[in-house]
Amino acid sequence: MLMQQITSVRGLRLVPLVAMLALAAPAGAQAPFHPALDAEAFPVPDALVPSVAFWRDVFARYESTQTVIHDDEHLDVVFAVVDVDDLVRSGAAAIVIERAQRDRIRSEIRRYQQVLHHLGGDRGAETSDEDLAHVRRLYAGSARGAADFRAAADRVRGQTGLRDRFREAIEISGLFMPGIERILGEHGVPAIVKCLPFVESMYNYRARSRVGASGVWQIMPGTARQYVQMDSAVDARSDVWLAAEGAARLLADNYRRVVSWPLALTGYNHGIAGMERAVRQVGSSSIDAIIEGYRARTFGFASRNFYVEFIAAVTVFADRAELFPGVEPLPPLEFDAVTPGRFVSLLDLASLTGTDVDALATLNPALHDDVGRGTLLVPAEYPLRVPRGRRADFARALATLPESRKRDRQITATYRVVRGDTLGAIAHRFGTATAALQRANHLPRADRIYINQVLEIPTGGGAWSPLVWSPGSVVTSNARVHIVQRGETLTQIAARYGRSVQALVAANDLRSPNRLQIGARLSIPGPAIE
């Protein structure tokens, strides 16, 4: 790594980048690069050390207000660091900061592209003697002639710092890591793979990518369907532990095919078939040889850097006491779990146990919102998480549920797409919404359906209201809760359930029966089951 002494450029506040020379690997092929790493399973060849150092800086030195302008192949070539902290401290609006950061980054990228074009022989490219000397020093060990500089002009990019996000991710990771380690171990995957979510999502289980990857482990829909539960009611990618099961199975399969953890991990991003092609093309399974020599349209910056990012994340997490003083993982989440055995309503279970539906939804992020609304049921084999110490309560609730409240299948229909169909037309035909069809079938876009595709059609229609129950009472067959919709009157609701207006007023202590609030929960009384 090269030491920079840059202080200010064109009015921008630039931060010096100091090389982390202490990261140099010790002599010997099997010597550990870092105490957290098994040198045989996770080697760090000398050629990759500068890249690991770069990503350590990104994770542990630079905040999200800072962007490193660098060469995307030679990561130790850092032209400058753009900072918008001055705007943050001034209290500027977020959109102003975002625009300024984008403009400053573009300006610096163009600036150094001009320098490289000049060094590449384009004397019309405007630059300064100071910048020319600076860039020549950066490329002293890698650029040999004008062609090298011209090629480098296309490789200038900006990488935003992630220190603040890594700091938060360290804390959040504590909620999940013990469970992740157990799951990885069950599938023979090394425990340090628990750090992979730092690279993929910074432990953000709501993360969504532009190409459809989802959750902490950023699994693509097509891949997910091979390894985790994905149906109208469940997207296991949104659950850290359920997705960890899928990620562990995927990585174990990758390893069986390439017998290399560096390649198995890179295959997680690039696809394992791509890594097999890389081995054939390069004639080597060494990760540094593949990063250096493999050429494929889809093997771009993200794939080339996936392994070194992972190594950097592992070492930064291991060194967190030094790099992030006072920041520690949160205590792990605790809960119990029950398997329903039949398709049941989450609203029924919440009502019968006196548990808040939102609390259950928080514990079970894999369940679609429609399950919380009662328009879809909890699947029979889904491991439903419940508050710690409440497993017996939920087991009793499941035993108490009348048979009429249990199903052998989800409350959906299926439809096979024919020529000329659109998702909107199908939704209209079945009396549902296009968005509901997209959610039920994990469709990233409404215009991406194909002939003979089988779609699941939610048919609950909002009518699956929960049983009404309180401790010591008898569960009632028709007792339920109705959620008031826009435009509904008490007379309409009473007629729907075959009750009198007076009975509803009495059951809900309504002082103004003619003024129902949208979203209000009305108890619908009914005869008791003997």
C-alpha positions as CSV (number, residue, x, y, z in Angstrom):
1,M,0.0,0.0,0.0
2,L,1.1,3.5,-0.8
3,M,1.0,6.4,1.7
4,Q,-0.9,9.4,0.5
5,Q,-0.3,13.0,1.8
6,I,-3.4,14.6,0.2
7,T,-4.9,17.5,2.1
8,S,-7.2,19.4,-0.2
9,V,-8.2,19.4,-3.8
10,R,-10.4,22.0,-5.6
11,G,-12.1,23.0,-2.4
12,L,-12.9,19.4,-1.4
13,R,-11.8,18.1,2.0
14,L,-9.8,15.0,1.3
15,V,-8.7,12.5,3.9
16,P,-5.2,10.9,3.7
17,L,-5.2,7.1,3.2
18,V,-2.4,5.4,5.3
19,A,-1.3,2.0,4.2
20,M,-1.9,-0.9,6.7
21,L,1.6,-2.4,6.3
22,A,1.0,-4.6,9.3
23,L,-1.3,-6.8,7.3
24,A,1.6,-8.3,5.2
25,A,1.4,-12.0,5.4
26,P,4.2,-13.8,7.2
27,A,6.6,-16.1,5.3
28,G,5.6,-19.6,4.5
29,A,2.7,-20.9,2.3
30,Q,0.7,-22.2,5.3
31,A,1.4,-19.3,7.7
32,P,-1.8,-17.8,9.0
33,F,-2.7,-14.4,7.6
34,H,-4.7,-13.6,10.7
35,P,-5.4,-15.6,13.9
36,A,-9.1,-15.7,13.0
37,L,-8.4,-17.6,9.7
38,D,-7.4,-21.2,9.0
39,A,-4.5,-20.8,6.6
40,E,-5.2,-24.0,4.8
41,A,-9.0,-23.5,4.4
42,F,-8.9,-19.7,3.8
43,P,-5.5,-18.8,2.3
44,V,-4.6,-15.2,1.6
45,P,-1.9,-15.2,-1.1
46,D,0.5,-12.2,-1.2
47,A,-1.1,-10.9,-4.3
48,L,-4.4,-10.4,-2.4
49,V,-3.0,-8.7,0.6
50,P,-3.4,-5.1,-0.8
51,S,-7.0,-5.9,-1.7
52,V,-7.8,-7.2,1.8
53,A,-6.2,-4.0,3.3
54,F,-8.3,-1.9,1.0
55,W,-11.5,-3.5,2.2
56,R,-10.4,-3.4,5.8
57,D,-10.2,0.4,5.3
58,V,-13.6,0.5,3.8
59,F,-15.1,-1.5,6.7
60,A,-13.2,0.0,9.6
61,R,-11.8,3.4,8.6
62,Y,-14.1,5.3,6.2
63,E,-17.6,6.4,7.1
64,S,-20.5,6.5,4.7
65,T,-19.7,10.3,4.2
66,Q,-16.5,9.3,2.6
67,T,-15.8,7.8,-0.8
68,V,-12.5,6.3,-1.9
69,I,-11.6,7.0,-5.6
70,H,-9.5,4.1,-6.7
71,D,-8.4,1.7,-9.5
72,D,-10.8,-1.2,-9.6
73,E,-8.1,-3.7,-10.4
74,H,-5.2,-2.4,-8.4
75,L,-6.9,-1.6,-5.1
76,D,-3.7,-0.2,-3.6
77,V,-4.0,2.7,-6.1
78,V,-6.1,5.2,-4.3
79,F,-6.3,8.6,-6.0
80,A,-8.3,10.5,-3.3
81,V,-11.0,10.3,-0.7
82,V,-14.0,12.5,-1.2
83,D,-15.7,13.6,2.0
84,V,-19.1,15.3,2.6
85,D,-18.9,15.4,6.4
86,D,-18.8,19.2,6.1
87,L,-22.4,19.1,4.8
88,V,-23.5,16.7,7.5
89,R,-22.0,18.9,10.2
90,S,-23.7,21.9,8.7
91,G,-27.1,20.2,9.1
92,A,-27.8,20.1,5.3
93,A,-30.9,18.1,4.2
94,A,-30.3,14.4,3.3
95,I,-31.1,15.0,-0.4
96,V,-28.7,17.9,-0.6
97,I,-25.9,15.7,0.9
98,E,-26.7,12.8,-1.4
99,R,-26.6,15.1,-4.5
100,A,-23.4,16.8,-3.4
101,Q,-21.7,13.4,-2.7
102,R,-22.7,12.2,-6.1
103,D,-21.5,15.3,-7.9
104,R,-18.2,15.4,-6.0
105,I,-17.5,11.7,-6.7
106,R,-18.2,12.2,-10.4
107,S,-16.0,15.2,-10.5
108,E,-13.0,13.4,-8.9
109,I,-13.5,10.4,-11.2
110,R,-13.5,12.6,-14.3
111,R,-10.4,14.5,-12.9
112,Y,-8.3,11.3,-12.6
113,Q,-9.6,9.9,-15.9
114,Q,-8.3,13.1,-17.5
115,V,-4.9,12.6,-15.8
116,L,-4.7,9.0,-17.0
117,H,-5.8,9.9,-20.6
118,H,-3.0,12.6,-20.6
119,L,-0.4,10.0,-19.4
120,G,-1.8,7.7,-22.1
121,G,-0.9,10.1,-24.9
122,D,-3.9,12.4,-25.1
123,R,-2.2,15.8,-24.7
124,G,-5.5,17.5,-25.0
125,A,-6.7,16.1,-21.7
126,E,-6.5,19.0,-19.2
127,T,-4.7,18.3,-15.9
128,S,-2.0,19.7,-13.7
129,D,1.7,18.9,-13.1
130,E,0.9,18.1,-9.5
131,D,-1.8,15.5,-10.5
132,L,0.4,14.0,-13.2
133,A,3.2,13.5,-10.7
134,H,0.8,12.1,-8.1
135,V,-0.6,9.5,-10.5
136,R,2.8,8.5,-11.9
137,R,3.9,7.7,-8.3
138,L,0.7,5.6,-7.7
139,Y,1.4,3.5,-10.8
140,A,5.2,3.3,-10.4
141,G,5.0,-0.4,-9.8
142,S,2.3,-1.4,-12.3
143,A,2.1,0.9,-15.4
144,R,4.8,0.4,-17.9
145,G,3.6,2.6,-20.8
146,A,0.9,4.8,-22.4
147,A,-1.4,1.8,-23.1
148,D,-1.4,0.9,-19.3
149,F,-2.5,4.4,-18.4
150,R,-5.2,4.4,-21.1
151,A,-6.6,1.1,-19.8
152,A,-6.5,2.4,-16.2
153,A,-8.8,5.4,-17.2
154,D,-11.7,2.9,-17.6
155,R,-11.1,1.5,-14.1
156,V,-11.5,4.6,-12.0
157,R,-14.4,4.1,-9.5
158,G,-15.6,5.2,-6.2
159,Q,-16.2,3.0,-3.1
160,T,-18.2,4.5,-0.3
161,G,-17.0,3.8,3.3
162,L,-18.9,1.4,5.5
163,R,-17.5,2.0,9.0
164,D,-20.7,3.3,10.5
165,R,-22.7,0.5,9.0
166,F,-20.2,-2.1,10.1
167,R,-20.4,-0.7,13.6
168,E,-24.2,-1.2,13.7
169,A,-23.9,-4.6,12.0
170,I,-21.5,-5.8,14.8
171,E,-24.2,-5.1,17.4
172,I,-27.1,-6.6,15.3
173,S,-25.0,-9.7,14.5
174,G,-25.1,-10.8,18.1
175,L,-28.8,-11.4,17.9
176,F,-28.2,-14.1,15.3
177,M,-24.6,-15.4,15.3
178,P,-25.0,-18.3,17.9
179,G,-27.8,-19.8,15.9
180,I,-26.0,-19.2,12.6
181,E,-22.9,-21.0,13.9
182,R,-25.0,-24.0,15.0
183,I,-26.6,-24.2,11.5
184,L,-23.3,-23.9,9.7
185,G,-21.8,-26.6,11.8
186,E,-24.7,-29.0,11.1
187,H,-23.8,-28.7,7.4
188,G,-20.0,-28.9,7.7
189,V,-19.5,-25.2,6.8
190,P,-16.7,-23.4,8.8
191,A,-18.0,-21.2,11.6
192,I,-16.3,-18.0,10.2
193,V,-18.9,-18.0,7.4
194,K,-21.1,-16.3,10.0
195,C,-19.3,-13.1,8.8
196,L,-20.6,-13.5,5.2
197,P,-23.6,-11.3,6.0
198,F,-21.3,-8.4,6.7
199,V,-20.4,-8.5,3.0
200,E,-23.8,-9.3,1.7
201,S,-26.1,-7.0,3.7
202,M,-24.4,-5.7,6.9
203,Y,-26.9,-8.0,8.7
204,N,-29.9,-6.1,7.4
205,Y,-32.6,-8.7,7.0
206,R,-34.8,-6.2,5.1
207,A,-32.1,-5.8,2.4
208,R,-33.3,-6.0,-1.2
209,S,-31.1,-5.8,-4.2
210,R,-32.0,-4.4,-7.6
211,V,-31.7,-7.9,-9.2
212,G,-34.1,-9.6,-6.7
213,A,-31.7,-10.9,-4.0
214,S,-33.3,-10.6,-0.5
215,G,-32.5,-10.8,3.2
216,V,-29.3,-10.9,5.2
217,W,-27.9,-13.6,3.0
218,Q,-29.0,-11.9,-0.3
219,I,-30.2,-15.1,-1.9
220,M,-31.7,-14.9,-5.4
221,P,-35.3,-16.2,-5.9
222,G,-34.3,-19.0,-8.3
223,T,-31.5,-20.2,-5.9
224,A,-33.7,-19.9,-2.9
225,R,-36.4,-22.2,-4.2
226,Q,-33.8,-25.0,-4.3
227,Y,-32.8,-24.5,-0.6
228,V,-35.4,-22.8,1.5
229,Q,-39.2,-22.5,1.8
230,M,-40.7,-20.0,-0.6
231,D,-44.4,-20.0,-1.3
232,S,-47.4,-17.7,-1.0
233,A,-47.2,-17.4,2.8
234,V,-43.4,-17.8,3.4
235,D,-40.2,-16.2,2.1
236,A,-37.5,-17.8,4.2
237,R,-34.9,-15.4,2.8
238,S,-36.3,-12.7,5.1
239,D,-35.5,-14.8,8.2
240,V,-31.9,-14.8,9.2
241,W,-31.8,-18.4,10.5
242,L,-34.0,-20.0,7.9
243,A,-32.0,-18.3,5.2
244,A,-28.8,-19.4,7.0
245,E,-30.0,-23.0,6.6
246,G,-30.3,-22.4,2.8
247,A,-26.9,-20.6,2.6
248,A,-25.2,-23.4,4.5
249,R,-26.7,-26.0,2.2
250,L,-25.7,-24.0,-0.9
251,L,-22.1,-23.4,0.3
252,A,-21.8,-27.1,1.2
253,D,-22.9,-28.1,-2.3
254,N,-20.5,-25.5,-3.8
255,Y,-17.6,-27.0,-1.8
256,R,-18.4,-30.5,-2.9
257,R,-18.1,-29.4,-6.5
258,V,-14.9,-27.3,-6.3
259,V,-13.2,-28.6,-3.0
260,S,-12.1,-25.0,-2.1
261,W,-13.6,-22.6,0.3
262,P,-12.4,-19.5,-1.5
263,L,-14.0,-20.8,-4.7
264,A,-17.1,-22.0,-2.9
265,L,-17.6,-18.5,-1.4
266,T,-16.9,-16.8,-4.7
267,G,-19.4,-19.2,-6.3
268,Y,-22.0,-17.9,-3.8
269,N,-21.8,-14.6,-5.6
270,H,-20.8,-15.6,-9.2
271,G,-22.4,-19.0,-9.4
272,I,-20.6,-22.3,-8.9
273,A,-20.8,-23.2,-12.6
274,G,-18.9,-20.0,-13.3
275,M,-16.2,-21.0,-10.9
276,E,-15.9,-24.4,-12.5
277,R,-15.5,-22.6,-15.9
278,A,-12.9,-20.4,-14.3
279,V,-10.8,-23.3,-13.1
280,R,-10.9,-24.8,-16.6
281,Q,-10.1,-21.5,-18.3
282,V,-7.2,-20.5,-16.0
283,G,-5.9,-24.1,-15.4
284,S,-5.7,-23.5,-11.6
285,S,-8.0,-23.5,-8.6
286,S,-5.9,-20.9,-6.7
287,I,-8.1,-18.0,-5.9
288,D,-5.4,-15.4,-6.7
289,A,-4.8,-17.0,-10.2
290,I,-8.6,-16.9,-10.9
291,I,-9.0,-13.3,-9.7
292,E,-6.1,-12.3,-11.9
293,G,-6.7,-14.5,-15.0
294,Y,-10.4,-15.4,-15.3
295,R,-12.2,-13.4,-17.9
296,A,-16.0,-13.6,-18.2
297,R,-18.7,-10.9,-18.8
298,T,-20.3,-11.5,-15.4
299,F,-17.1,-11.8,-13.4
300,G,-16.9,-8.2,-12.6
301,F,-15.7,-6.1,-9.7
302,A,-18.2,-7.6,-7.2
303,S,-17.3,-11.2,-8.0
304,R,-13.5,-10.5,-8.2
305,N,-13.6,-8.9,-4.8
306,F,-16.1,-11.2,-3.0
307,Y,-13.5,-13.4,-1.3
308,V,-11.2,-10.6,-0.3
309,E,-14.1,-8.7,1.1
310,F,-15.1,-11.7,3.1
311,I,-11.5,-12.1,4.5
312,A,-11.5,-8.4,5.4
313,A,-14.9,-8.7,7.2
314,V,-13.7,-11.7,9.2
315,T,-10.5,-9.9,10.4
316,V,-12.3,-6.7,11.1
317,F,-14.9,-8.5,13.2
318,A,-12.2,-10.4,15.0
319,D,-10.3,-7.1,15.7
320,R,-13.5,-5.2,16.7
321,A,-12.3,-4.4,20.2
322,E,-9.4,-2.5,18.7
323,L,-11.2,-1.0,15.7
324,F,-14.5,-0.3,17.3
325,P,-13.8,0.3,21.0
326,G,-16.9,-0.3,23.2
327,V,-19.0,-1.8,20.4
328,E,-20.1,-5.4,21.2
329,P,-22.7,-7.8,19.7
330,L,-26.1,-7.7,21.4
331,P,-27.3,-10.7,23.4
332,P,-28.8,-13.4,21.2
333,L,-32.5,-13.5,20.6
334,E,-34.4,-16.1,22.7
335,F,-37.7,-17.7,21.7
336,D,-39.6,-21.0,21.6
337,A,-41.0,-22.7,18.5
338,V,-44.1,-24.8,17.7
339,T,-45.0,-26.6,14.5
340,P,-48.8,-26.2,13.8
341,G,-49.2,-29.5,12.0
342,R,-52.1,-28.1,10.0
343,F,-52.7,-24.8,8.2
344,V,-53.9,-22.3,10.9
345,S,-54.6,-18.6,11.3
346,L,-51.9,-16.5,13.1
347,L,-54.8,-14.3,14.3
348,D,-56.4,-17.3,16.0
349,L,-53.2,-18.2,17.8
350,A,-52.6,-14.6,18.8
351,S,-56.2,-14.3,20.1
352,L,-56.2,-17.6,21.9
353,T,-52.9,-16.9,23.7
354,G,-53.4,-13.2,24.3
355,T,-50.3,-12.4,22.2
356,D,-49.9,-9.3,20.1
357,V,-49.9,-10.2,16.4
358,D,-47.1,-7.7,15.7
359,A,-44.9,-9.5,18.3
360,L,-45.4,-12.8,16.4
361,A,-44.8,-11.1,13.1
362,T,-41.5,-9.7,14.4
363,L,-40.4,-13.1,15.6
364,N,-41.3,-14.6,12.2
365,P,-40.1,-12.2,9.5
366,A,-40.4,-15.0,6.9
367,L,-44.2,-14.8,7.1
368,H,-45.8,-12.5,4.5
369,D,-47.8,-9.6,5.8
370,D,-50.9,-11.4,4.5
371,V,-50.5,-14.0,7.2
372,G,-50.6,-11.3,9.8
373,R,-53.7,-9.9,8.2
374,G,-55.4,-13.3,8.2
375,T,-55.7,-13.6,4.4
376,L,-53.2,-16.5,4.4
377,L,-52.5,-19.2,7.0
378,V,-49.4,-20.3,8.8
379,P,-48.2,-23.4,6.9
380,A,-48.5,-26.8,8.6
381,E,-44.8,-27.5,8.8
382,Y,-43.6,-23.9,9.4
383,P,-41.5,-23.6,12.7
384,L,-43.5,-20.8,14.2
385,R,-41.5,-18.8,16.8
386,V,-43.3,-17.7,19.9
387,P,-42.2,-15.7,22.9
388,R,-39.7,-17.4,25.2
389,G,-41.6,-19.6,27.8
390,R,-44.9,-19.5,25.9
391,R,-44.6,-22.8,23.9
392,A,-47.1,-24.6,26.2
393,D,-49.6,-21.8,25.7
394,F,-49.4,-22.1,22.0
395,A,-49.5,-25.9,22.1
396,R,-52.8,-25.6,24.1
397,A,-54.1,-23.1,21.6
398,L,-53.4,-25.5,18.7
399,A,-55.2,-28.3,20.6
400,T,-58.1,-26.0,21.4
401,L,-58.7,-24.8,17.9
402,P,-61.9,-26.3,16.4
403,E,-61.4,-28.5,13.4
404,S,-63.3,-25.9,11.4
405,R,-60.4,-23.5,12.0
406,K,-57.8,-25.9,10.6
407,R,-57.0,-26.6,7.0
408,D,-55.1,-29.2,5.1
409,R,-53.9,-26.7,2.5
410,Q,-53.3,-23.0,2.1
411,I,-56.3,-20.7,1.4
412,T,-55.2,-20.2,-2.2
413,A,-56.1,-21.4,-5.6
414,T,-53.8,-22.1,-8.6
415,Y,-54.0,-20.8,-12.1
416,R,-51.9,-21.8,-15.2
417,V,-51.0,-18.8,-17.4
418,V,-52.2,-18.9,-21.0
419,R,-51.3,-16.8,-24.0
420,G,-52.5,-13.2,-23.8
421,D,-52.8,-13.2,-19.9
422,T,-51.5,-10.3,-17.9
423,L,-51.1,-10.3,-14.1
424,G,-53.6,-7.4,-13.9
425,A,-56.2,-9.3,-15.8
426,I,-55.7,-12.5,-13.7
427,A,-56.0,-10.4,-10.5
428,H,-59.2,-8.9,-11.7
429,R,-60.6,-12.3,-12.7
430,F,-60.0,-13.7,-9.2
431,G,-61.0,-10.5,-7.3
432,T,-57.6,-9.8,-5.9
433,A,-54.9,-7.2,-6.4
434,T,-51.9,-7.3,-8.8
435,A,-49.6,-6.6,-5.8
436,A,-51.1,-9.5,-3.9
437,L,-50.3,-11.9,-6.8
438,Q,-46.8,-10.5,-7.0
439,R,-46.2,-11.1,-3.3
440,A,-47.8,-14.6,-3.4
441,N,-45.6,-15.7,-6.3
442,H,-42.4,-13.7,-5.5
443,L,-42.6,-11.9,-8.8
444,P,-40.1,-8.9,-9.0
445,R,-42.1,-7.3,-11.8
446,A,-45.8,-7.5,-12.8
447,D,-44.9,-7.9,-16.5
448,R,-42.8,-11.0,-16.0
449,I,-45.1,-14.0,-16.3
450,Y,-44.9,-16.7,-19.0
451,I,-47.2,-19.2,-20.7
452,N,-47.9,-22.4,-18.5
453,Q,-46.5,-20.7,-15.4
454,V,-48.6,-21.8,-12.4
455,L,-49.6,-18.9,-10.1
456,E,-50.9,-19.2,-6.6
457,I,-54.0,-17.0,-6.1
458,P,-54.8,-15.8,-2.6
459,T,-58.5,-16.5,-1.9
460,G,-58.8,-15.6,1.8
461,G,-60.3,-12.2,0.9
462,G,-59.8,-10.9,4.4
463,A,-62.7,-13.0,5.8
464,W,-60.5,-15.2,8.0
465,S,-61.1,-13.3,11.2
466,P,-59.7,-14.6,14.5
467,L,-61.6,-16.3,17.2
468,V,-62.4,-14.2,20.2
469,W,-61.0,-15.6,23.5
470,S,-60.0,-14.5,26.9
471,P,-58.4,-16.5,29.7
472,G,-61.0,-18.9,31.3
473,S,-63.5,-18.5,28.5
474,V,-64.8,-21.2,26.2
475,V,-63.7,-20.9,22.5
476,T,-66.7,-20.1,20.4
477,S,-67.3,-21.3,16.9
478,N,-68.6,-18.1,15.4
479,A,-66.9,-15.6,17.8
480,R,-64.4,-13.6,15.7
481,V,-63.0,-10.2,15.2
482,H,-63.9,-8.0,12.2
483,I,-61.6,-5.3,11.0
484,V,-63.6,-2.3,9.8
485,Q,-63.0,-1.5,6.2
486,R,-63.6,1.8,4.4
487,G,-67.3,2.5,3.7
488,E,-68.6,-0.3,6.0
489,T,-71.6,0.4,8.3
490,L,-72.5,-1.4,11.5
491,T,-75.7,-2.6,9.8
492,Q,-73.7,-4.2,6.9
493,I,-71.3,-5.9,9.4
494,A,-74.2,-7.2,11.5
495,A,-75.9,-8.6,8.4
496,R,-72.7,-10.2,7.2
497,Y,-72.3,-12.2,10.4
498,G,-76.1,-12.8,11.1
499,R,-76.1,-10.7,14.2
500,S,-78.2,-7.8,15.3
501,V,-76.8,-4.2,15.5
502,Q,-77.8,-4.2,19.1
503,A,-75.6,-7.3,19.8
504,L,-72.6,-5.7,18.2
505,V,-73.1,-2.4,20.1
506,A,-73.3,-4.3,23.4
507,A,-70.4,-6.6,22.6
508,N,-68.1,-3.7,21.7
509,D,-69.5,-1.0,24.1
510,L,-70.0,1.3,21.1
511,R,-71.0,4.8,22.2
512,S,-71.3,6.1,18.6
513,P,-72.4,3.1,16.4
514,N,-72.9,5.4,13.4
515,R,-69.2,6.5,13.5
516,L,-67.0,3.5,12.9
517,Q,-63.3,4.0,12.6
518,I,-61.5,2.4,9.7
519,G,-59.2,-0.4,11.1
520,A,-61.2,-0.7,14.3
521,R,-61.5,-4.3,15.7
522,L,-65.1,-5.4,16.4
523,S,-65.9,-8.5,18.4
524,I,-68.6,-10.6,16.8
525,P,-70.4,-12.6,19.5
526,G,-71.4,-16.2,18.8
527,P,-72.7,-19.4,20.6
528,A,-70.2,-21.4,22.6
529,I,-68.9,-24.8,21.4
530,E,-69.6,-27.6,23.9
